[in-house]
Amino acid sequence: MKTNNKKRGCKSALDQRLSIKELIFSTVLWIAIPMLVQAQETSTFSPSPVRIGIAAGANFNFYRGSTQMLNPNFTAPVAFNYADGVGFFIAPLIEYVHPTSGLGVALQVGFDGRQSAFNEEITPCNCPAGLTTKLNYVTVEPTLRVAPFASNFYLFGGPRMAFNVDKSFTYKLGKNPAFPDQAPTPDVKGDLSDVTPTLVSMQVGAGYDIPLSAAEHPMQAFLSPFVSFQPYFGQKPRSVETWNITTLRVGAALKFGHGTRNPSSTTTITSPLPATENVVAVADPQIQFFVNSPKNIPVERRVRETFPLRNYVFFDLGSTEIPDRYMLIRKDQVKDFKEDQLEVFTPKTLDGRSARGMAVYYNLLNILGDRMGKNPGSAITLVGSSEKGPEDARMMAESVQRYLADVFNINNSRIGIEGRSKPSIPSEQPGGTLELELLRAGDRRVSIVSTSPALLMEFQTGPEVFLKPVEYTAVQEAPYDSYVTFYVMGGNEALNSWSMDIKDDNNRVQSFGPYTRENVSLPGKTILGTRPSGHFNVTMTGKTKTGKTVTKESAVDIALWTPPTNEEGMRFSVIYEFNESKAISIYEKYLNDVVIPRIPQNGMVIIHGHTDIIGDDAYNQKLSMARANNVKSILESGLLRAGRNDVKFQTSGSGEDESLSPFANKYPEERFYNRTVIIDIIPRN
């Protein structure tokens, strides 16, 4: 039955994609044909700039994601994943169109139907189950319109605000084919829970004004067929589960206005017009700019971090001695060493915003020696790799062996030595040409290899595995859910780059950028400074790919607050190999068996992807987002298998942005740790 369901789901998705293409194609033809055959005639009256009327049409609704828990009183035995439906739309409208430029604005307020019928699913009792929902809204839709071809054809776009007025559902359970005489199960009817009362989204579309009245008549009527596309951004109808909606609206508006007499309609032209150049009007790029700021930004939050312990010791070029940035202790200090109290053993050269994490890493050899001393049956192999060859690599490994033996009294028989020219997982790849010096610095290292479970991260076996992580509690000064996010929707297609000027109510201006991605997150404290709160006006200036300058403005209020003292989050990290966006299989098991059980009911999981500085900025931005989505996919699948849909996710990627990187990028170990996804688990109070 699973196979049939999958086939049916795939076929449905394909049919829906074809339906969208067919609808768009046919509607565009419907709108474009009158434009192509438009007659060149002189009207007695100019078009009315102000028009009122009514718009009606059909909403073709395409739901994706999944839903199963319909309300606290009823959860379906299976999850429903795909739905489509047609809803009715009707709204009075008012419109203003500038007589010469074709620019205009419009407002329509009306009824918006978002009905849906989900694909039939087979329950564990082999009965077909169906679900229909009726989500209806009162919608408020202001739009900006532009006529790019100096004709009756126009493009429009703008925000959409929808207020829910109906949220009912009907669940039907059919008969088991094996028991045809079984009494039918009554339908379950009710209202969906956790329905978002107000949705804020957007739409873009196109239309064509067809005059219905005679050219010599002052009273004017227009029939305007239109099509609009309303993507899933902001259209998640419920605050739980993953259900979202994309809508294609097809309809027509009937509009009325009063024209003014055109003076040129009484003029007779007796001489030929002088030749003029053809001027083509170019529409401005369709770009939306808006800012999202949390209502309250925590000043700090306590977090219990599980910090991964990378099993590499990196050596400086030209040296086989352990670099002095690693914390090397004396033999008489071993008795006082504790891996959960590393503040006493912090390298003098350590600096930067992530000192706590690097203090753990730079005590790698001390943590290893302490663990080996407490577990006499454990053993390791030190695999050196050097661009100068195996002999130089062995000398690097011997430096580590000598330290463990002299300081921690680890017998040399428990420490194997090996030398090679390249590590088993090299950063420098054949054919690579960019930033080879940084890549080669990362390959000059000693890898700590072991098969002793007492030394290794949970579930790890084999070569190149991480050592057991270190747990500690710290203050998280800038949690990711406190960041203010700036969105430039459509920027990837229209802009080469964009920058921001942020002005506070004292007219102090801060400048940020330039950026090439569509959204950027900044810590609230970066903008506020020492102020507890403030109102800010943000001006976005973008350079289009055609050389034009586009300016957009938005406003935002930012406020700081101190969180409850009993709030403590948890943090985990996933480390990726160079240029990889898929977690190694052992991390997938770690996420399922260690991380997921620690996510509390109704918790929030914030996933943030990063890269090092090697490579192209735009490529690294996509890579960091792919890494974050990889972790989210693993966690979502694991939660679904556990029957949980109570967790909310926030996912973002910062690429190589050094203002947001977990660590600096000066040393290879910092770059290795920056190839990461950080997972913050926040309890819901």
N, C-alpha and C positions, 0 to 999 in steps of 0.2 A: 504493500500500500504506500510505503514511503516513496518508492520510485515513481508511482503514478502521481502522487502529490507534487513531487518535484517537477515532473514533466508538465503537469498542468500549470504549475506556477510559472515555469519558464515560458510556456506558450502564451500564458496570459500577459506576462510582462512584455513579450515580443509583440503581441497583438496591440497592446496599449501604446508601445512606442510607435508602431505603424499608424495607429489611430491619430496620435498627436501630429505626426508628420503630414498625414492626409488632411487633417483639419486645418493646420497652418497653411498648407499649400493651396487648398481650395479657397480659404478665406482671403489670403493675399491676392489670389486671382480675382476673386469677387470684388475686392477693393481696387485693384490696380487697373482692371479693364476699362472702367469709366475714365480713369485718368489718361489712359493711352489714346482714347478716342475723343477726348474733350475738344469741343469746337472753339475756335478763336472768334468770339463774338463780343460786341460791345453792349453792356447792359445799361438800361436807362437809370437804374438805381444801383448804387454801390451796396455790397453785402452788409447786412446789419452787424455791428460789432458786438451787440449784446443779444443773447439768445436764451430762451428758456424752453424747457420741454421735458421729455421723459425718455429714459433708456430702458431697454429690456433685452434679455438674452438668456442663454443657457450656459451654466458653469459645468464644464467637463472636468470632474474632480478625479485625481489620481492619488491614492493614498499609498504610502510606503511605510516601512518599519513594521512593528508588531504590536499587538494588543491582546491581552488575555484576561487581566483583572479588570472587569467592567465597572464594578463598584464594590464596596466592602462586603456586600451581601452575596455577590455572585462572581465567581471566577470560572471561565470556560475550561473544559478539560484539555483543550489544545489552544495554541496561540494562532491568531489570524494575522497574515502577513501582507496580503495584497488586496486592494479594493479599488473599485472605481464606481462612478455614479454621475448622474446628471441632476443638477439643481437649478432652480429658477432664480433669475435675478431681475429686479425691477427697481428703478430709482428715478425720482424727479431730478432735474439738473438745471444749472445756470452756467452760462459760458460767456467769456469775453474774448474776442479776437481782434487784435490790432489791425486796422484797415489796410496798412501797407506792408508791415513786416511779416504778418502771418503768425507772430507770437501770440500766445493767449494762455488763459487760465480757465479752469472749470472746476465745479464742485457738484458732486452728486451724493445724495444720502438716501439709502433705501434698504430693501430686503435682499439678503444674499443666502442662497441655499447651498449647502455643502453635503448633500446626502451621499451615501455610499453603500455598496453591497460587497462584502468580502468574498473572495474565492472560497468555495466549499472545502472544508477540511474533514478528514476522517479521524474520529475519536478513538481512544484505545478500545472501546467496545465495538468497533467496526461500524459505527453509525455515522452517516454524513451529518455535519454540523454547518449551519449557516449563520451569518451575522449581518444585519443591516443597521446602519446608524443614521440618525437625522440630526445633523448639526446645522442650525440656522443662526444667522447673525443680522444685526442692523449695522450696515457698513457706511463709513464716512470716507470719501475718496476725493481729495483735492488733487488736481493734476496740472502739469505744465505741458502745453502743446506747442509744436513748432512745425511749420510747413517748409520742408527743406527744398522743394522743387518749384516754389512759387506757383503752386496750384492748389486744388481743393484737397489734395492728399496731405495728411498730417500724421506726425508721430506724437505720442504723449507718454507721460510717465509721472509717477509720484507715489506718496505713501498711501497706505490703506489701513484704516483703523476699524476693527470689527468688534462688536459687542454681542456676546452670546445671548440668544433668547430661547433656544431649544437644544436639548442634548440627549434626546431619547434614543433607545436602542431596542432591537428585537432579536433574540437568540432562538434559533430553531434547531431542534435535534430530530433527525429523521430516524426511520426504522432500520434495524439491522437486517440486511438482505437474507440472512439465515433464519430469521424469525418473522416471516411476513404477517403472521396473525397477532403480533405484539401490539398492544394498545399504543397509540401515538402519545408522545411526550408533549405536555402543554408547552406552548411558547413562553419564554421568559422575557418579560418586558420591564423596562425601568429607565432610569436616567443614568448616564455615565457620571462617574465621580471624577474629581480632580480636573474638571474642564477649566481651562484658562478663560477667565471672564472677558478679557480684552486682549486682542491680538494686534500687534503693530507690524505691518509687513510692507510690501511694495508691489508695484505693477508697472509694466511697460507695454505699449501696444501701438496700433496704427488704425487709422480710420479714413473715411472719404466723405466729404460733404456733397451730396447730390441735390441741386436746386429743384424744388417741386413747383415753384410759382413762376409765372411769366416774368420776363425781364423788365416789362414796363409797369409792373405792379409794386407798390411800396411795401405791402405786407408780404413777407418772405417766409417760406417753409423749406426745411432741409431734411432729407432722410440721410442719416449717416451710419452706414454699416461699419462695424469695428471688430477688432479682435485684440484681446489683451492677454498677456502671460503673467501669472502671479506665481513666482517660484516659492519653494518651501521655506525660504528664510523668514523667520518670525511666524510661521503658520503651523507650529506644533500645537494641536488643539488641546492637548492635555499636559499637565505638569509631570505626569508619570509615564513610564514606558517610552518607546521610541517612535511612536506614530507621528507621521507628518503628512502634509498635503501639498500637492502642486495642482494648480488650476489653470485651465485654458478657457477663457470666456469668449463666446461668439454671440454677437447681437447687433442691434441697430438702435439708433436714437432718432426721435422725431423732435425737431427744434423749430422754434418760431421767433421772428424778429421783425423789426421795422427798418427798412433801408432809407438812405438819403439820396436825393436826386444827384446823378452824376453830371456835372457841368459839361463834360466832353460829349455827352450823348446828343446835344443839339448842334455840335460843330461839324461842318462839312470840310473834309480834307481834300484840297484840290491839287496839292503838289506832293510829290513823293517824299517819304520820310528819309532823313539822312541815315546813312549806314551807321550802325552801332555795334560795339563788341558784345558778344554773348557773355553774360555774367552768371556763373553758377554759384548758388548759395550753398555753403558748406555748413552742415549742422555741427554744433558743439558736441564733443564727446558726451555720451550719456554716463555721467559719473554722479554717485551719491556719496556724501561725506557725513558721517555721524560719529558720535562719541558715546561710549558706554563706561560709566563709572559706578562702582558699587555704592550703595547708599551710605555705608559706613566702612571705612578702611581700617583694619586692625593695625595698631602701632606695632604690636609684636604678638607672637603666639608661640607657646612652648610646643616643641615637636620632638618625638622620640624617633630618631633616625637610625635606620639599618644601613650602614655605610659599606659598600662593597670594597673588598680588599684585593686590588689588582696584584697579580702574582709576578710582576715585573720589577726589576731594579735597573734603572737606566743609567748608563755610563757616559761621561763626557768624551767627546772626540779626542783621541790622542792619549787617553788615560785608561789604566786598568785598575785604578783604585776607586773605592766606593766614594761618590761625590759627597762633599761636606754638607750639602743640603739635607742629606739623610741624617736622622738622629742616631748617633752612635754613642752608647753609654759605656761606662767602665764596669769592670767585673764586680766591684763592691756595690754597684747600684742595682744589680739584678734582683736582689731580695726585695727592693722597694718598688719594682716595676709592676704596674697593673694596667692592663689595656683599657679599662674603663676610667682611668684617672690619668690621662695623657697630658694634662695641662702642665705637669711638672717636667715632662720630657718633650718640650717643644723646640724645634730648631731655631737658632738665633736669626737665620736668614729668611725665616718664613714671614711673608706679609700678604696683603690682599684681603678681599672681602670674604674669602672662604677658608680662613685660617684653620677652623676647627676640622674640616674634612681633610685638608692636606696634612694637618698634624697627625691624624690617624695614619695616612699613607706613609709619611716619612718615618714613622715608627714601625714600618713593615718588618724589618729584620729583627727588631726587638720583640714584636708580637710573635713572629715565627719561632724565635729562640725560646721564648717563654712557653709557648704551646708544646714545642718538642720536648722541653724539659719536663712538663707535666704529663706527657704521653710517651713513655720510653719506647714503646713499640713502633712509633711513627718513623718514617724515613722520607727523604726527598732526593731529587736529582736536580742539580743546578746546570741548566743548559745555556751556555753563553753563545752569543751570536755577534760577529764583528765583521765589518767590511774589510778588515785586514786579514781575515782568515781564521781557521779553527784554533791555531795556537794562541793568538791574541785573545780569542773568545774564552779559551780555557783559563787564561790568566785572570780575566774578569771574574769567572766563576770561582776560581781559587781565592780571590779576595773575599768573596761572600762566605765561602767555606771557612776561611781562616777566622773571620769575625765570629761566626757562630761557635766555632770550636774554642777559641781563646776566651770569649766573654761568657758564653752560656754552657761551656763544658759539654758540647754535643760531640760525641765520638765521630771521627771522620768516616767510620764504616757505615754510618747512617746517612752520609751525605755523598751522593754520587756526583761526578764531574763529567761534563761533555762540552765539546766545542764545535761550532759550525759557522759557516759564512753567513747564513741567513736564518732567521727564526722560522718556525713551522708555519706561522701566520704572519707573513711580512706585510709591512705597510707599502713599501715600494713595489709596484706592479710592473710587469714587462710592458714596454711601450709608453710608460708614463713620462711626462715632460715637465709637469708643473710642480714647483716647490719641492724639488727632490732633496734639498738639503734638510728640510724639516722631516721628510719621510725617512731619510736615512738615519737621522738622529733617533727616531723612534724604533728603528731596527737594531740599534746598538744597545743591547740589553742582556740581562741574565734572567731567564724564566725559571720560576720555582715550580717544579713538577712533582706531584705526589699521588699516591694511591691510598693514603691513610685517611680514613673518614674523619678522624678527629681534627684534621687540619683543613678540611675542605668545606666549601659552601654546601648547603643542603642539596642532596641528590646529584652532586657532580662526581663524575668519574672520567678518567682518560687524561690525555696531555692538555696542557695549556688551560687548565681549569682555574677558577678563582679560589682564593683561600676563604675560610669562613669569615663572614662579615663581622664588623664591630658595631655594637649598639651603644648609643649615647643619647642623652637628653640635652637639648640646646634651645636657645631662643631664636625663632625664625623671624627676623626683623622685617622682611618684605615678602609675605606669603603671596603666591601667584594669584589667589582670588582677590587680592587687594589692588591689582594693577588696573590702571585706566587704559582702555583699549580704543584706538582710533581706527576707523574703517573708511577706506576709499574703495567703494564697490565699483567695479568696472575699470579700476586703475591698471590692472595687468594688460588689458587690451588697448587702452587709450593713452596711457602715460609712459614716458621714459623714466620719470622720477617725480617725487613730490616732497615738499617740506612743510613744516608747521611753524607758525608764530602763535604763542599762547600768552594772552594778555590778561592780567588780573585786574581787580577793581581799583587798584592804585596805578594803573597804566604801566606797570612793569611788564616787559615783554621777554619771554624766553623763546629761543629758536631751537628746533630739532629737525634732523634730517641732513641730507636727502635720503629718502627711502625708495625702494623699488617694489616692495610687496604691498598687498592690498590692506593689511592690518598690522598695526604696531602697538605693543603694550609697554607702558612705562609705569614704574612704581609711583604710587600717589605721592610719596614723600619727595620724589624728584621734582615734582611740580609745586607742591605746597611749601617745601623748605621747612622752616620752623613754625609756620602758621598752622593752627588746628583745623582751619577750613577756609574755603574761598570760592568765589564765583569767577569763572574764566571764560573768555571768548577766544575761540580757536579759529584761526584762518589757515586753510590749506591752500597752498599754491602748487600747481602741477604743470609740468612741461609735457605737452602732447607729442606724439610721434611725428606730427606734421609741423612742429615748431611753435604752436600756439601756447598761450598761457591760460590756464583755467584756475579760477579762484572759487573756493567754497568756504562757508562759514558755519560754525556750530557753537553752542554754549554748553557748559558743564559745571555742576556743583560738586566739589570734592570735600569730604569731611573725614577727620580722624576720630577714632574712638579706641578705648582700651577694652579688650575682650575679657570675658569672665576668667577669673584666675584658675578655675577648674577645667578650662578647655585645653586639651592637649591633643595634637594631631600626631599622625604617624607618617613617616617618609621612607620610601624605598627607591632604589635606583636600578635601572637596567643599563648595562654597558654594551655598546655595539662595537663591532670591528670597523676598521676603516672603510668608508664608503658603503656600508651595509645598512639596510633599513628593515631587515628581518631578524628578529631575536633568535639566538641559537636555541636549539631544542631544549637544552637543560634549563634555560630561563623560562620557557613556556611552562614547564613543570613547576618551577619555583613560583611563578605568578599564580598558578592554579592551586597549589598545595600550601603555600605559605602566605601569600599576600591576600588572596580572596577571603580566606577564613577570618582575617583581621578587619575586614570592611564591616562596620557596624550597620545595623538596620537603618534605612533612610539616610545613609551617609553620603557625603560628597567626595568624589575622586577627581582630583585635578592632575592632569597629565601634561607635562611640558617637555617638548623635545629640543635638543641642542646638537650642535656640531662643533668641530674645531675650526680653525681659521684657514685650513688648507683647502684650496679650490675656489670656485666662483661663488659669489655671495648669493645670487639668485638660485643656483643649484643647491647650495647648502640650506637655504630656506625651505625648499621643497623636501630635501632629505630629512630635515628635522621634523617636518610635519608628517612625513611618511613613517618615521620612527614612532612618533606619538600615536598615530592611528594604528600602528602595529600592536602596541601595548594595549590600547583601548579595545581592539578587536579580540585579543586573547582574554582580557578581563570580562568583556561582555559575554563571550561564548561560555566562559566558566560559570559566570553568575546565572546564565540562562539554564545551563545543565543542573545547577543547584536549585532551580525553581525560584530564582529571585529576580525581581524587576523593580526594586525599591531604590536603586542607587542612581544618583545623578552624576553625569560626567561633564567636565570642562576640558577641552583639548586645545592645545596651541603649540606652535613651533617658533623658536627664536633664531633658527639658523646659526650663523656665526657671530651674531650681535654681541660684542664683548661687554656692553653695558648690562646684559642679562645673562651672560655665561656663568655657569656655576663656579668656574675657576679661570685663572689667567691662562695665557697661551705661550708663556715664555719657555717652559720646559716640556719635554715630550710627555712626561707623566700627566701634566695638566691638560695637554691636548687629548691624551687617551681618555681621561676622565670626562672631558667635555663631549665626547661621543656618547651621549647618554640620553635617557628619558628618566625624568624625575617624577615620582608618583607621590602626591600628597593626599592622605586620607583624612578628611575633616568630619568629625562627628556633628550630627544635627542636634542643636539644643532646642 
